[in-house]
Amino acid sequence: MTYNIDEKGYYGEFGGAFIPEMLYPNVEELRQNYLKVMAEPEFQEEFNALLKDYVGRPSPLYFAKRLSEKYHTKIYLKREDLNHTGAHKINNTIGQILMAKRLGKHRIIAETGAGQHGVATATVCALMGLECIVYMGEIDIARQAPNVARMKMLGAKVLPALSGSRTLKDATNEAIRDWINNPVDTHYIIGSVVGPHPYPDMVARFQAIVSEEIQWQLKEKEGTSKPDYVVACVGGGSNAAGAFYHFLEDKDVKLIAVEAAGKGVHSGESAATSVLGKEGIIHGSKTLLMQTQDGQITEPYSISAGLDYPGVGPMHAHLYTSGRAEFIAITDDDAMTSGLELCKMEGIIPAIESSHALAVLQHKKFPPDAIVVVSLSGRGDKDLETYIKHFKL
């Protein structure tokens, strides 16, 4: 069994491109060209130069000494929070903006939940001088106000999604509607490993720089390129896809995907897709998603604006059903406690998404000599108000 995508765009039984006829030319153009473009030496050169000089890569692999002592294991943090714009999202937007330019597109649309992907998209559009429209749920606009201000400062137009739960799912719906109406000049920069093929694979490849760096950084620090565990939070799952990518086929490396249990997996306010999800189609791909008996999508909930997606990317659906990755659901309270713990023990304020990954340390005992790499996918500036309210700081 392989855990990578096949030539038809499937991870096992998940994936594919279930799209309206109007979108077929766009998606097909991308499918026919993305691997070819990514393999061009000029593309590679420009992509790598921007990752180094603009994003600030490689991001450090930091040994969390005090955290390691507390949990009696070796904990390394992959510091994606130190990238320009404050999260892993920029790795993908740099790649996709270069792709869009090579395909002759000059108008960019995106969806965003926590705002990090919106900021990263607005950033690369400013860098390349392209028009940028970001769709964001009305509720997320309210709870992620600093990121909305950043997007506007960078020249993007932020349009609210007013339907449904007015969060990430609905922002994605609006972006897809826009793309259907503007098929010729517009490229849709999807922010996660979701959507129709080739998006899940393309985004995973752009994020694979994360696991590529982990390998050589660990070799320098521990004399081995293989961690025992890689831990990452999963909403749609792009930071996890990047952190897992180079270890997918290596069973010696255990993969742990962390979902948002919200107020409890069975509380009715949760985003724990692996437990609650069934096979279905959302945003152009077949995957696991939370839905009612008659197939209506269930509204997800998480204190973290980046994890309240009702499905997971098809790669993660396959990792779950095949048993290749262990999925753990973490409640709001446990995530917030772990976020504050990292602040006080290591002097790092993490995004609430990343705090979910850190909370695994409370729930799972790792062997004392194990090397545990946690993807610190983003920094907590955008979440300060939520932290302040939660802890009455």
Secondary structure in CASP SS format (residue, H / E / C, confidence):
PFRMAT SS
TARGET T0000
AUTHOR 0000-0000-0000
METHOD secondary structure of the structure
MODEL  1
M C 1.00
T C 1.00
Y C 1.00
N C 1.00
I C 1.00
D C 1.00
E C 1.00
K C 1.00
G C 1.00
Y E 1.00
Y E 1.00
G C 1.00
E C 1.00
F E 1.00
G E 1.00
G C 1.00
A C 1.00
F C 1.00
I C 1.00
P C 1.00
E H 1.00
M H 1.00
L H 1.00
Y H 1.00
P H 1.00
N H 1.00
V H 1.00
E H 1.00
E H 1.00
L H 1.00
R H 1.00
Q H 1.00
N H 1.00
Y H 1.00
L H 1.00
K H 1.00
V H 1.00
M H 1.00
A H 1.00
E C 1.00
P H 1.00
E H 1.00
F H 1.00
Q H 1.00
E H 1.00
E H 1.00
F H 1.00
N H 1.00
A H 1.00
L H 1.00
L H 1.00
K H 1.00
D H 1.00
Y H 1.00
V H 1.00
G C 1.00
R C 1.00
P C 1.00
S C 1.00
P C 1.00
L E 1.00
Y E 1.00
F E 1.00
A C 1.00
K H 1.00
R H 1.00
L H 1.00
S H 1.00
E H 1.00
K H 1.00
Y H 1.00
H C 1.00
T C 1.00
K E 1.00
I E 1.00
Y E 1.00
L E 1.00
K E 1.00
R E 1.00
E H 1.00
D H 1.00
L H 1.00
N C 1.00
H C 1.00
T C 1.00
G C 1.00
A E 1.00
H C 1.00
K H 1.00
I H 1.00
N H 1.00
N H 1.00
T H 1.00
I H 1.00
G H 1.00
Q H 1.00
I H 1.00
L H 1.00
M H 1.00
A H 1.00
K H 1.00
R H 1.00
L C 1.00
G C 1.00
K C 1.00
H C 1.00
R E 1.00
I E 1.00
I E 1.00
A E 1.00
E E 1.00
T E 1.00
G C 1.00
A C 1.00
G C 1.00
Q H 1.00
H H 1.00
G H 1.00
V H 1.00
A H 1.00
T H 1.00
A H 1.00
T H 1.00
V H 1.00
C H 1.00
A H 1.00
L H 1.00
M H 1.00
G C 1.00
L C 1.00
E E 1.00
C E 1.00
I E 1.00
V E 1.00
Y E 1.00
M E 1.00
G E 1.00
E H 1.00
I H 1.00
D H 1.00
I H 1.00
A H 1.00
R H 1.00
Q C 1.00
A H 1.00
P H 1.00
N H 1.00
V H 1.00
A H 1.00
R H 1.00
M H 1.00
K H 1.00
M H 1.00
L C 1.00
G C 1.00
A C 1.00
K E 1.00
V E 1.00
L E 1.00
P E 1.00
A E 1.00
L C 1.00
S C 1.00
G C 1.00
S C 1.00
R C 1.00
T C 1.00
L H 1.00
K H 1.00
D H 1.00
A H 1.00
T H 1.00
N H 1.00
E H 1.00
A H 1.00
I H 1.00
R H 1.00
D H 1.00
W H 1.00
I H 1.00
N H 1.00
N C 1.00
P C 1.00
V C 1.00
D C 1.00
T E 1.00
H E 1.00
Y E 1.00
I E 1.00
I C 1.00
G C 1.00
S C 1.00
V C 1.00
V C 1.00
G C 1.00
P C 1.00
H C 1.00
P C 1.00
Y H 1.00
P H 1.00
D H 1.00
M H 1.00
V H 1.00
A H 1.00
R H 1.00
F H 1.00
Q H 1.00
A C 1.00
I H 1.00
V H 1.00
S H 1.00
E H 1.00
E H 1.00
I H 1.00
Q H 1.00
W H 1.00
Q H 1.00
L H 1.00
K H 1.00
E H 1.00
K H 1.00
E H 1.00
G C 1.00
T C 1.00
S C 1.00
K C 1.00
P C 1.00
D C 1.00
Y E 1.00
V E 1.00
V E 1.00
A E 1.00
C E 1.00
V C 1.00
G C 1.00
G C 1.00
G C 1.00
S H 1.00
N H 1.00
A H 1.00
A H 1.00
G H 1.00
A H 1.00
F H 1.00
Y H 1.00
H H 1.00
F H 1.00
L C 1.00
E C 1.00
D C 1.00
K C 1.00
D C 1.00
V C 1.00
K E 1.00
L E 1.00
I E 1.00
A E 1.00
V E 1.00
E E 1.00
A E 1.00
A E 1.00
G E 1.00
K C 1.00
G C 1.00
V C 1.00
H C 1.00
S C 1.00
G C 1.00
E C 1.00
S C 1.00
A C 1.00
A C 1.00
T H 1.00
S H 1.00
V H 1.00
L H 1.00
G C 1.00
K E 1.00
E E 1.00
G E 1.00
I E 1.00
I E 1.00
H C 1.00
G C 1.00
S E 1.00
K E 1.00
T E 1.00
L E 1.00
L E 1.00
M C 1.00
Q E 1.00
T C 1.00
Q C 1.00
D C 1.00
G C 1.00
Q C 1.00
I E 1.00
T C 1.00
E C 1.00
P C 1.00
Y C 1.00
S C 1.00
I C 1.00
S C 1.00
A C 1.00
G C 1.00
L C 1.00
D C 1.00
Y C 1.00
P C 1.00
G E 1.00
V C 1.00
G C 1.00
P H 1.00
M H 1.00
H H 1.00
A H 1.00
H H 1.00
L H 1.00
Y H 1.00
T H 1.00
S H 1.00
G C 1.00
R C 1.00
A E 1.00
E E 1.00
F E 1.00
I E 1.00
A E 1.00
I E 1.00
T E 1.00
D H 1.00
D H 1.00
D H 1.00
A H 1.00
M H 1.00
T H 1.00
S H 1.00
G H 1.00
L H 1.00
E H 1.00
L H 1.00
C H 1.00
K H 1.00
M H 1.00
E H 1.00
G C 1.00
I C 1.00
I C 1.00
P E 1.00
A C 1.00
I H 1.00
E H 1.00
S H 1.00
S H 1.00
H H 1.00
A H 1.00
L H 1.00
A C 1.00
V H 1.00
L H 1.00
Q H 1.00
H H 1.00
K C 1.00
K C 1.00
F C 1.00
P C 1.00
P C 1.00
D C 1.00
A C 1.00
I E 1.00
V E 1.00
V E 1.00
V E 1.00
S E 1.00
L E 1.00
S C 1.00
G E 1.00
R E 1.00
G H 1.00
D H 1.00
K H 1.00
D H 1.00
L H 1.00
E H 1.00
T H 1.00
Y H 1.00
I H 1.00
K H 1.00
H H 1.00
F H 1.00
K C 1.00
L C 1.00
END
